[in-house]
Amino acid sequence: MKKGKSYSEVLQELEETLEMMNRGDIPIDRLEATVTSAAEKIRFLRRKLQSTEAEITKVLKDLEDADLAGGTGQDDTETQ
């Protein structure tokens, strides 16, 4: 899989592959490579989801910590 593809692009490619498989449009000679490629795409998508979840969790925790410390989480210059 090429680097730099977005989550949406890879998901679209995976959906197209699954449609082709369901229709029986993939010759047996290409089935192993197609399944291997689909597995790589699934791994990429899972890693991206996990990374996004971790980042969101961190941001929310930072906001919560700022609230508990009495801050607003904003730079004072922005609120003036």
GROMACS elastic network, one bead per residue, 0.5 to 0.9 nm:
[ bonds ]
;  ai    aj funct       b0    kb
    1     5     6  0.84902   500
    1    10     6  0.89401   500
    1    37     6  0.76243   500
    1    40     6  0.74786   500
    1    41     6  0.75578   500
    2     5     6  0.67176   500
    3     6     6  0.89526   500
    5     8     6  0.81824   500
    5     9     6  0.61964   500
    5    10     6  0.66192   500
    6     9     6  0.52070   500
    6    10     6  0.63424   500
    6    11     6  0.85476   500
    7    10     6  0.53290   500
    7    11     6  0.60504   500
    7    12     6  0.85756   500
    7    44     6  0.81584   500
    7    45     6  0.63661   500
    7    48     6  0.71810   500
    7    49     6  0.87921   500
    8    11     6  0.50751   500
    8    12     6  0.60835   500
    8    13     6  0.86317   500
    9    12     6  0.51632   500
    9    13     6  0.62924   500
    9    14     6  0.87089   500
   10    13     6  0.50606   500
   10    14     6  0.61883   500
   10    15     6  0.86201   500
   10    41     6  0.64015   500
   10    42     6  0.86673   500
   10    44     6  0.81951   500
   10    45     6  0.74856   500
   11    14     6  0.50654   500
   11    15     6  0.61506   500
   11    16     6  0.86261   500
   11    41     6  0.75846   500
   11    42     6  0.82822   500
   11    45     6  0.73248   500
   12    15     6  0.50842   500
   12    16     6  0.62036   500
   12    17     6  0.86319   500
   13    16     6  0.51196   500
   13    17     6  0.62117   500
   13    18     6  0.86871   500
   13    38     6  0.86758   500
   13    41     6  0.83771   500
   14    17     6  0.50354   500
   14    18     6  0.61831   500
   14    19     6  0.86253   500
   14    37     6  0.87847   500
   14    38     6  0.61197   500
   14    41     6  0.67076   500
   14    42     6  0.78354   500
   15    18     6  0.50954   500
   15    19     6  0.61990   500
   15    20     6  0.86716   500
   16    19     6  0.51016   500
   16    20     6  0.62655   500
   16    21     6  0.86576   500
   17    20     6  0.51199   500
   17    21     6  0.61910   500
   17    22     6  0.86385   500
   17    26     6  0.88267   500
   17    34     6  0.76884   500
   17    35     6  0.88901   500
   17    38     6  0.73596   500
   18    22     6  0.60824   500
   18    23     6  0.85759   500
   18    38     6  0.83700   500
   19    22     6  0.50950   500
   19    23     6  0.62133   500
   19    24     6  0.85967   500
   19    25     6  0.86067   500
   20    23     6  0.51548   500
   20    24     6  0.61596   500
   20    25     6  0.50979   500
   20    26     6  0.63873   500
   21    24     6  0.50088   500
   21    25     6  0.59805   500
   21    26     6  0.59508   500
   21    31     6  0.86081   500
   21    34     6  0.89730   500
   22    25     6  0.76785   500
   23    26     6  0.82412   500
   24    27     6  0.76700   500
   26    29     6  0.81627   500
   26    30     6  0.64291   500
   26    31     6  0.62090   500
   26    34     6  0.80808   500
   27    30     6  0.54683   500
   27    31     6  0.62495   500
   28    32     6  0.76716   500
   29    32     6  0.73089   500
   29    33     6  0.84167   500
   30    33     6  0.55177   500
   30    34     6  0.60491   500
   30    35     6  0.86683   500
   31    34     6  0.50032   500
   31    35     6  0.60536   500
   31    36     6  0.84956   500
   32    35     6  0.52555   500
   32    36     6  0.61433   500
   32    37     6  0.85745   500
   33    36     6  0.50632   500
   33    37     6  0.60696   500
   33    38     6  0.85497   500
   34    37     6  0.50994   500
   34    38     6  0.61207   500
   34    39     6  0.86186   500
   35    39     6  0.61552   500
   35    40     6  0.86906   500
   36    39     6  0.51121   500
   36    40     6  0.63645   500
   36    41     6  0.87692   500
   37    40     6  0.51033   500
   37    41     6  0.63292   500
   37    42     6  0.87259   500
   38    41     6  0.50573   500
   38    42     6  0.62248   500
   38    43     6  0.86935   500
   39    42     6  0.50327   500
   39    43     6  0.62280   500
   39    44     6  0.86409   500
   40    43     6  0.51074   500
   40    44     6  0.62166   500
   40    45     6  0.86643   500
   41    44     6  0.50331   500
   41    45     6  0.61542   500
   41    46     6  0.85922   500
   42    45     6  0.50863   500
   42    46     6  0.61280   500
   42    47     6  0.86007   500
   43    46     6  0.51308   500
   43    47     6  0.61497   500
   43    48     6  0.85708   500
   44    47     6  0.51963   500
   44    48     6  0.61542   500
   44    49     6  0.86491   500
   45    48     6  0.51055   500
   45    49     6  0.61778   500
   45    50     6  0.86101   500
   46    49     6  0.51124   500
   46    50     6  0.61139   500
   46    51     6  0.85133   500
   47    50     6  0.50727   500
   47    51     6  0.60100   500
   47    52     6  0.84793   500
   48    51     6  0.50785   500
   48    52     6  0.60520   500
   48    53     6  0.84894   500
   49    52     6  0.50975   500
   49    53     6  0.60305   500
   49    54     6  0.85510   500
   50    53     6  0.50771   500
   50    54     6  0.61266   500
   50    55     6  0.86273   500
   51    54     6  0.51362   500
   51    55     6  0.62246   500
   51    56     6  0.86562   500
   52    55     6  0.51328   500
   52    56     6  0.61462   500
   52    57     6  0.85076   500
   53    56     6  0.51683   500
   53    57     6  0.60483   500
   53    58     6  0.85669   500
   54    57     6  0.50882   500
   54    58     6  0.61710   500
   54    59     6  0.87042   500
   55    58     6  0.50703   500
   55    59     6  0.62383   500
   55    60     6  0.86496   500
   56    59     6  0.51053   500
   56    60     6  0.61414   500
   56    61     6  0.85034   500
   57    60     6  0.51955   500
   57    61     6  0.60752   500
   57    62     6  0.85713   500
   58    61     6  0.50804   500
   58    62     6  0.61072   500
   58    63     6  0.86142   500
   59    62     6  0.50894   500
   59    63     6  0.62539   500
   59    64     6  0.86447   500
   60    63     6  0.50468   500
   60    64     6  0.61459   500
   60    65     6  0.85595   500
   61    65     6  0.60065   500
   61    66     6  0.84910   500
   62    65     6  0.50645   500
   62    66     6  0.61401   500
   62    67     6  0.86250   500
   62    73     6  0.79628   500
   63    66     6  0.51044   500
   63    67     6  0.62366   500
   63    68     6  0.86787   500
   63    72     6  0.79405   500
   63    73     6  0.59980   500
   64    67     6  0.50702   500
   64    68     6  0.61865   500
   64    69     6  0.85861   500
   64    73     6  0.86899   500
   65    68     6  0.50821   500
   65    69     6  0.61338   500
   65    70     6  0.86825   500
   65    71     6  0.85840   500
   65    73     6  0.86334   500
   66    69     6  0.50643   500
   66    70     6  0.63266   500
   66    71     6  0.50224   500
   66    72     6  0.61535   500
   66    73     6  0.52981   500
   66    74     6  0.89618   500
   67    70     6  0.51381   500
   67    71     6  0.53501   500
   67    72     6  0.59035   500
   67    73     6  0.70277   500
   68    71     6  0.73915   500
   69    72     6  0.87359   500
   70    73     6  0.89369   500
   71    74     6  0.76210   500
   72    75     6  0.82148   500
   72    76     6  0.88386   500
   74    77     6  0.83170   500
   74    78     6  0.68501   500
   74    79     6  0.74920   500
   75    78     6  0.55111   500
   75    79     6  0.71833   500
   76    79     6  0.54698   500
   76    80     6  0.67477   500
   77    80     6  0.55280   500
